[in-house]
Amino acid sequence: MLVEIATGAFFALLYMYETEWSVPVVLQAGAAPQADFLSANIPLVEHMRCLSHLLVISLMLVASLIDVDEKTIPDAVTVPGALVGLGLAVVYPWSLLPADHWKVGNAPAVEFLTLASPGPWPEILNGLPSVLGLAVALGCWTLWCGGLMPRRWNTRRGWAVAMRVFWHRLRVEAMTYRMLATWLVGAAAIALAAWQAREAHWAGLLTALVGLAAGGGLVWIVRVVGTAALRREAMGFGDVTLMAMIGAFVGWQAALVIFFLAPFAGLVIGLLQWVMHGDHEIPYGPFLCLAALFVIVDWSTIWERVLPFFEMGWLLPAILMVCMALMGGLLFAYRLASDLVLRDR
C-alpha cells in the first residue's frame, strides 16, 4: 500500500513539474535546426514527454521490485517496454529528451535529442534512398533480437562441443522462432518507416534504436568482461534488457550518463549490505533505475554539464573502451587478491 501511495504522489508531482513547474529554459539564438526537428507546440511536447517518462518509470518500478524480491528481471517487463519506447519515438519524436530550445521568430521551439546531438542531424542518416541510416537501424534491431534468443556457450569441453550445443539449443527452443518472427516484423516496419516516415519521425526511431542497442550493449560488455575477470557471472542478463529498454526511451547519450551514475548508488548500498549482512550479491537493476530516474528528472541540468564530453566526437567511445579495459584489469586483480586471502585462511 505504501508503494502505491508514494508512486501516485510522485507521478502527480512529476506531471506538475514537467508541465507547470519546470524552470524556464534559455532560448538559443542563431541558426536553428531545420524546421522538421523543431516543435513550437510546447504544451503538447511537455505532455507527451511526461507520458513517456511516466511509462518508463512505471516499467522501471515493476522491474526493480521484482529484482529485489526474486533477483531477476523478467523479459515480460523489459521487452514490451522497449517496443513501447520505439513506438513512441517514431509516432512523436519530441517525447524523447530535449536537446535544446530555440527562438524561432518570436516563438519558442524545442528540439528533441537525436543520436547525433549535440551536433546537427547528418543527412546521410536519413531514410531511403539513403541506405546508411536503414543499415544502422536494422543492425541495432538485429543485435537486440539476437541477444534475446536462447543461447548457451560453454567451452569447458572444447569449442566443437560448445558450437554443437549452441546450435542445438537454438533449433529446439520455441523462443528462437518467436524472436525470428519478431525480427522479421520489426525489420519490415523499420524499412517502411525509412521509406515513408517524415525526417523527424525517422530520426526519432533511429535515435531510439541506437539507444536500445547502446544501453543494452554497455551492460552486456560489463557482463562479459566482469564474468571473464571474476570467473563467475558478474551481472544478470535481465540488467542488459532493462538498460536496453531505458535506452530506447532516453537515447544513447542519457544511457551513457546513467551507466556511469548507477555504480555510485550500487557501491554505497552494496558496502552497507556487505558490512551489515555479509551478502556479496545485490540486485543491480534498482540502481540502474535510480540513476535513470535522476537523469530523467534533471536532464536539462545534466545535459548542460556533460555537453563538453559529447562534443569530443570519436574520442568518447575510445575513452569508454579504455575504461572497460581498466575495469576488467581491476576485477581480475580483485579476484587474484581474494583467492590469495582465501588460500591463506
VEXDREN-2710 file (C-alpha; in Angstrom, 1 decimal):
% VEXDREN-2710
k/r/px/py/pz
1/MET/0.0/0.0/0.0
2/LEU/2.8/2.4/0.9
3/VAL/4.5/1.8/-2.5
4/GLU/1.2/2.6/-4.4
5/ILE/0.6/5.8/-2.4
6/ALA/4.1/7.0/-2.8
7/THR/4.1/6.2/-6.5
8/GLY/0.8/8.0/-7.1
9/ALA/2.1/11.1/-5.3
10/PHE/5.4/11.1/-7.2
11/PHE/3.6/10.8/-10.5
12/ALA/1.4/13.7/-9.7
13/LEU/4.4/15.8/-8.7
14/LEU/6.3/14.7/-11.9
15/TYR/3.4/15.7/-14.0
16/MET/3.2/19.2/-12.4
17/TYR/7.0/19.5/-12.6
18/GLU/7.2/18.7/-16.3
19/THR/4.2/20.7/-17.4
20/GLU/3.8/23.6/-14.9
21/TRP/6.7/24.0/-12.6
22/SER/9.7/23.4/-14.9
23/VAL/12.3/26.1/-14.8
24/PRO/12.1/28.4/-17.9
25/VAL/14.9/27.5/-20.3
26/VAL/17.3/29.8/-22.1
27/LEU/16.3/30.1/-25.7
28/GLN/19.2/29.7/-28.1
29/ALA/19.8/32.4/-30.7
30/GLY/21.4/32.0/-34.1
31/ALA/20.8/29.4/-36.8
32/ALA/18.2/26.9/-35.5
33/PRO/18.0/23.3/-36.7
34/GLN/15.8/22.5/-39.7
35/ALA/12.1/23.1/-39.0
36/ASP/11.2/19.4/-39.2
37/PHE/13.2/18.8/-35.9
38/LEU/11.5/21.7/-34.0
39/SER/8.1/22.0/-32.4
40/ALA/6.5/25.2/-31.3
41/ASN/3.6/23.3/-29.6
42/ILE/5.3/23.4/-26.2
43/PRO/2.3/22.2/-24.1
44/LEU/1.9/19.1/-26.4
45/VAL/5.6/18.4/-26.2
46/GLU/5.6/18.6/-22.4
47/HIS/2.6/16.3/-22.0
48/MET/3.9/13.7/-24.4
49/ARG/7.3/13.7/-22.8
50/CYS/5.7/13.4/-19.4
51/LEU/3.6/10.4/-20.7
52/SER/6.9/8.8/-22.0
53/HIS/8.5/9.3/-18.6
54/LEU/5.6/8.0/-16.6
55/LEU/5.6/4.9/-18.8
56/VAL/9.3/4.1/-18.4
57/ILE/9.3/4.9/-14.7
58/SER/6.3/2.6/-14.2
59/LEU/8.2/-0.2/-16.0
60/MET/11.4/0.5/-14.0
61/LEU/9.5/0.4/-10.8
62/VAL/8.0/-3.0/-11.6
63/ALA/11.4/-4.3/-12.7
64/SER/13.1/-3.0/-9.6
65/LEU/10.6/-4.6/-7.2
66/ILE/10.8/-7.9/-8.9
67/ASP/14.6/-7.7/-8.9
68/VAL/14.7/-7.0/-5.2
69/ASP/12.3/-9.8/-4.4
70/GLU/13.5/-12.5/-6.9
71/LYS/17.0/-11.4/-8.0
72/THR/15.8/-11.5/-11.6
73/ILE/14.2/-9.1/-14.2
74/PRO/11.7/-10.8/-16.4
75/ASP/11.7/-10.1/-20.2
76/ALA/7.9/-9.8/-19.9
77/VAL/8.5/-6.3/-18.5
78/THR/11.5/-5.1/-20.4
79/VAL/10.8/-6.4/-23.9
80/PRO/7.3/-4.9/-24.3
81/GLY/8.7/-1.8/-22.6
82/ALA/11.4/-1.4/-25.2
83/LEU/8.9/-1.8/-28.0
84/VAL/6.7/0.9/-26.5
85/GLY/9.7/3.2/-26.3
86/LEU/10.5/2.6/-30.0
87/GLY/6.8/3.2/-30.9
88/LEU/6.6/6.5/-29.0
89/ALA/9.9/7.7/-30.7
90/VAL/8.6/7.2/-34.2
91/VAL/5.0/8.4/-33.6
92/TYR/6.1/11.6/-31.7
93/PRO/9.8/12.1/-31.6
94/TRP/9.5/15.1/-29.2
95/SER/8.6/12.6/-26.5
96/LEU/12.4/12.0/-26.4
97/LEU/14.5/14.1/-24.1
98/PRO/15.1/17.7/-25.2
99/ALA/18.4/18.7/-26.8
100/ASP/17.9/22.4/-26.9
101/HIS/15.3/25.2/-27.0
102/TRP/15.3/27.9/-29.8
103/LYS/13.8/31.2/-30.5
104/VAL/12.2/31.0/-34.0
105/GLY/10.8/34.4/-34.8
106/ASN/9.1/35.4/-31.6
107/ALA/8.0/31.9/-30.5
108/PRO/10.0/29.3/-28.5
109/ALA/10.5/25.9/-30.1
110/VAL/12.0/22.7/-28.7
111/GLU/14.5/20.4/-30.5
112/PHE/14.5/16.7/-29.4
113/LEU/17.6/14.7/-28.7
114/THR/18.9/12.8/-31.7
115/LEU/21.7/10.2/-31.9
116/ALA/23.8/13.0/-33.5
117/SER/23.3/15.5/-30.6
118/PRO/24.9/17.9/-29.8
119/GLY/25.8/18.0/-33.4
120/PRO/23.4/18.7/-36.3
121/TRP/21.5/15.8/-37.8
122/PRO/23.5/14.4/-40.8
123/GLU/21.6/13.9/-44.0
124/ILE/23.5/10.7/-44.6
125/LEU/21.4/9.1/-41.8
126/ASN/18.1/10.0/-43.4
127/GLY/15.7/7.3/-44.6
128/LEU/15.5/5.9/-48.1
129/PRO/17.0/6.5/-50.6
130/SER/20.0/6.8/-48.2
131/VAL/20.9/3.3/-47.0
132/LEU/23.2/4.1/-44.1
133/GLY/20.5/5.1/-41.7
134/LEU/18.5/2.0/-42.6
135/ALA/21.6/-0.2/-42.1
136/VAL/22.2/1.2/-38.7
137/ALA/18.6/0.8/-37.7
138/LEU/18.5/-2.8/-38.9
139/GLY/21.8/-3.5/-37.2
140/CYS/20.6/-2.3/-33.8
141/TRP/17.3/-4.2/-34.2
142/THR/19.2/-7.4/-35.1
143/LEU/21.5/-7.1/-32.1
144/TRP/18.6/-6.7/-29.8
145/CYS/16.6/-9.6/-31.2
146/GLY/19.7/-11.8/-31.4
147/GLY/20.5/-11.0/-27.8
148/LEU/17.1/-12.2/-26.7
149/MET/17.4/-15.6/-28.4
150/PRO/18.2/-18.6/-26.2
151/ARG/21.9/-19.2/-26.1
152/ARG/24.3/-21.4/-24.2
153/TRP/28.0/-21.1/-24.6
154/ASN/30.4/-23.3/-22.6
155/THR/33.8/-24.2/-23.8
156/ARG/34.8/-26.5/-20.9
157/ARG/34.5/-29.5/-23.2
158/GLY/36.0/-27.8/-26.2
159/TRP/34.9/-25.4/-28.9
160/ALA/33.4/-28.1/-31.2
161/VAL/31.1/-29.3/-28.4
162/ALA/30.2/-25.7/-27.4
163/MET/29.2/-25.0/-31.0
164/ARG/27.0/-28.1/-31.3
165/VAL/25.2/-27.4/-28.0
166/PHE/24.8/-23.7/-29.1
167/TRP/23.1/-24.5/-32.4
168/HIS/21.1/-27.4/-30.9
169/ARG/19.5/-25.2/-28.3
170/LEU/18.7/-22.6/-30.9
171/ARG/17.0/-25.2/-33.0
172/VAL/14.9/-26.8/-30.3
173/GLU/13.8/-23.7/-28.4
174/ALA/10.4/-22.1/-29.3
175/MET/11.8/-18.7/-28.3
176/THR/14.2/-18.8/-31.3
177/TYR/11.2/-18.9/-33.8
178/ARG/9.3/-16.3/-31.8
179/MET/12.3/-13.9/-32.0
180/LEU/12.8/-14.6/-35.7
181/ALA/9.2/-13.7/-36.3
182/THR/9.6/-10.6/-34.2
183/TRP/12.8/-9.7/-36.1
184/LEU/11.0/-10.0/-39.5
185/VAL/8.0/-7.9/-38.5
186/GLY/10.2/-5.3/-36.9
187/ALA/12.6/-5.2/-39.9
188/ALA/9.7/-4.7/-42.2
189/ALA/8.3/-1.9/-40.0
190/ILE/11.7/-0.2/-39.9
191/ALA/12.1/-0.4/-43.7
192/LEU/8.6/1.1/-44.1
193/ALA/9.5/3.9/-41.7
194/ALA/12.7/4.6/-43.7
195/TRP/10.6/4.8/-46.9
196/GLN/7.5/6.7/-45.7
197/ALA/8.2/8.5/-42.4
198/ARG/9.0/12.2/-42.3
199/GLU/12.6/13.0/-41.5
200/ALA/12.0/13.9/-37.8
201/HIS/10.0/10.7/-37.2
202/TRP/12.6/8.6/-38.8
203/ALA/15.3/10.4/-36.7
204/GLY/13.3/9.6/-33.6
205/LEU/13.1/5.9/-34.4
206/LEU/16.7/5.7/-35.3
207/THR/17.7/7.5/-32.1
208/ALA/15.6/5.1/-30.0
209/LEU/17.1/2.1/-31.8
210/VAL/20.6/3.3/-31.2
211/GLY/19.7/4.0/-27.6
212/LEU/18.3/0.4/-27.3
213/ALA/21.5/-1.2/-28.7
214/ALA/23.9/1.2/-26.8
215/GLY/22.1/0.9/-23.5
216/GLY/22.0/-2.9/-23.6
217/GLY/25.4/-3.2/-25.2
218/LEU/27.1/-1.2/-22.4
219/VAL/25.8/-3.5/-19.7
220/TRP/26.4/-6.6/-21.9
221/ILE/30.1/-5.6/-22.3
222/VAL/30.4/-5.2/-18.5
223/ARG/28.7/-8.6/-18.0
224/VAL/31.1/-10.3/-20.4
225/VAL/34.3/-8.6/-19.1
226/GLY/33.3/-9.0/-15.4
227/THR/32.4/-12.7/-15.9
228/ALA/35.7/-13.3/-17.6
229/ALA/37.7/-11.5/-14.9
230/LEU/35.9/-12.9/-11.9
231/ARG/35.2/-16.4/-13.4
232/ARG/31.6/-16.1/-12.3
233/GLU/28.5/-14.3/-13.5
234/ALA/29.1/-10.6/-12.8
235/MET/25.6/-9.3/-13.9
236/GLY/22.4/-11.0/-14.9
237/PHE/21.1/-10.7/-18.4
238/GLY/18.0/-9.0/-17.0
239/ASP/20.1/-6.0/-16.4
240/VAL/21.0/-5.9/-20.1
241/THR/17.4/-6.0/-21.2
242/LEU/16.5/-3.4/-18.6
243/MET/19.2/-0.9/-19.8
244/ALA/18.2/-1.6/-23.4
245/MET/14.6/-0.6/-22.6
246/ILE/15.8/2.6/-20.8
247/GLY/18.0/3.4/-23.7
248/ALA/15.0/3.2/-26.1
249/PHE/13.2/5.9/-24.1
250/VAL/16.2/8.3/-23.4
251/GLY/18.8/7.8/-26.2
252/TRP/22.4/6.7/-26.1
253/GLN/23.7/9.9/-24.5
254/ALA/21.5/9.7/-21.5
255/ALA/22.0/5.9/-21.3
256/LEU/25.8/6.5/-21.1
257/VAL/25.3/9.0/-18.2
258/ILE/23.0/6.5/-16.4
259/PHE/25.6/3.8/-16.9
260/PHE/28.3/5.9/-15.1
261/LEU/26.0/7.1/-12.3
262/ALA/24.4/3.8/-11.3
263/PRO/27.6/2.3/-9.7
264/PHE/27.8/5.1/-7.2
265/ALA/24.4/4.2/-5.7
266/GLY/25.3/0.5/-6.0
267/LEU/28.6/0.9/-4.3
268/VAL/27.1/2.7/-1.2
269/ILE/24.2/0.2/-0.8
270/GLY/26.5/-2.8/-1.6
271/LEU/29.0/-1.8/1.1
272/LEU/26.3/-1.3/3.7
273/GLN/24.8/-4.7/2.8
274/TRP/28.2/-6.4/3.0
275/VAL/29.0/-4.9/6.3
276/MET/25.7/-5.5/7.9
277/HIS/24.7/-8.9/6.4
278/GLY/27.9/-10.2/4.8
279/ASP/25.9/-10.5/1.5
280/HIS/28.0/-10.0/-1.6
281/GLU/25.1/-10.4/-4.1
282/ILE/23.0/-7.4/-4.7
283/PRO/20.4/-6.8/-7.4
284/TYR/21.8/-4.1/-9.8
285/GLY/18.6/-3.3/-11.6
286/PRO/17.2/-0.9/-9.0
287/PHE/20.4/1.2/-9.1
288/LEU/20.2/1.5/-12.9
289/CYS/16.6/2.6/-12.4
290/LEU/17.5/5.1/-9.7
291/ALA/20.2/6.6/-11.9
292/ALA/17.7/6.7/-14.8
293/LEU/15.1/8.5/-12.7
294/PHE/17.7/11.1/-11.6
295/VAL/18.7/11.7/-15.2
296/ILE/15.2/11.9/-16.5
297/VAL/14.1/14.4/-13.8
298/ASP/17.1/16.6/-14.0
299/TRP/18.1/16.1/-17.7
300/SER/18.4/19.8/-18.7
301/THR/21.0/20.5/-16.0
302/ILE/22.8/17.2/-16.6
303/TRP/22.9/17.7/-20.4
304/GLU/24.4/21.2/-19.9
305/ARG/27.2/19.8/-17.7
306/VAL/28.1/16.7/-19.8
307/LEU/27.8/18.5/-23.2
308/PRO/31.6/19.1/-23.5
309/PHE/32.2/15.3/-23.2
310/PHE/29.8/14.6/-26.1
311/GLU/31.4/17.2/-28.2
312/MET/34.6/15.1/-28.2
313/GLY/33.5/13.0/-31.1
314/TRP/35.3/9.8/-31.7
315/LEU/37.4/10.3/-28.5
316/LEU/34.4/9.5/-26.4
317/PRO/34.0/5.8/-27.5
318/ALA/37.8/5.4/-27.3
319/ILE/37.8/6.6/-23.7
320/LEU/34.9/4.3/-23.0
321/MET/36.8/1.3/-24.3
322/VAL/39.8/2.2/-22.2
323/CYS/37.6/2.4/-19.1
324/MET/36.2/-1.1/-19.9
325/ALA/39.7/-2.5/-20.2
326/LEU/40.7/-0.9/-16.9
327/MET/37.6/-2.3/-15.2
328/GLY/38.5/-5.7/-16.4
329/GLY/42.0/-5.4/-15.0
330/LEU/40.7/-4.2/-11.7
331/LEU/38.3/-7.0/-11.4
332/PHE/41.0/-9.5/-12.3
333/ALA/43.3/-8.1/-9.7
334/TYR/40.4/-8.2/-7.2
335/ARG/39.8/-11.9/-7.9
336/LEU/43.5/-12.7/-7.5
337/ALA/43.7/-10.8/-4.2
338/SER/40.5/-12.6/-3.0
339/ASP/42.0/-16.0/-3.9
340/LEU/45.2/-15.3/-2.0
341/VAL/43.3/-14.2/1.1
342/LEU/41.1/-17.4/1.0
343/ARG/44.2/-19.5/0.4
344/ASP/45.9/-18.1/3.4
345/ARG/42.9/-18.9/5.6
END
